[in-house]
């Protein structure tokens, strides 16, 4: 396993976040993944792994937010492999 980064969020901020506690970690991961993908810091595969979503779930999340998908050579290889199965 690679390097793990933990982000510390002050308790008063966590209390003020209007997200149910049971959904908080998942929501923060998706928000982080989408933001980093949108800015071009992560590939689709990297972002979806951080978000804990399948490829199609992450693509649907991007579409829901009207975020244009970056289509890379890696994505093309994945699509070619998928279509050949």
N, C-alpha and C positions, 0 to 999 in steps of 0.2 A: 504494500500500500504506500502511496506517495505521501507528500506533506499534507497535513490537515491544518486548516486555519479556523479558529474559533473567533466569532465576533461577539464582543461583550456589549450588551444593550442595557443601559441603566433601568432599574426596576420601575422608576416613575414613568419612563417612556413606554415600557411594556404594558403597564397598567392603563396608560392613556390610549393605546392602540385599539381601535374599534374593530378588532378581529377576535372571534371566539378563541380562547386559549388552545383548544384542541386543534385548531387550524393554523395557528400562528407560525410554527416552524415551516410547514409546507408552503404557506403563503409567502413568507420571506424568501424562501429558496426560489420560488417561481418568479417573484419580483426581481430578485438579483439576477437570475439567469436571463430573463427577458431584457433587462436593462443592459447587461454586458453584451448580449447578442446584438441588440439594436445598435450599440456603439461600435460593433465590429471587433470587440475584444475576444469573443468566443465564437467557435464554429457552432453550427446547429447541434451537432452531436455532443459537444462539450456542454452546451447550455442545457440541452434536454436532460443530460445526466445530473447536472446540478439541481435542476428542477424536479428530478425524480419522475419524469414523464416519458412516455413512449415517443417515438419520432412523430407519429400522427397526432398525438395529443399536444405536443409542443407546437407543431405547425398550426393546429387549430387555435391554440392560445395566441399565437402571433396574428392569425387572421382576425380573431375576435378583437384584437387591439389595433388592427389596421397597420401592422408593422410589416414592411416589405421583407420578404425572405431573401437572404444572401445566398445565391446559388453558386457553390464552389465546385472545384474538380472532385473533391471528396463526395459531395452530394451526388454528382453525376455518376461516379463509380458505384455508389450505393444503389442508385436508381437502376443502373444497368444490371447489377447483380440481382436485384430484387425482381426485375422483369424477366430475367432468365430462369427463374425458379418456377 
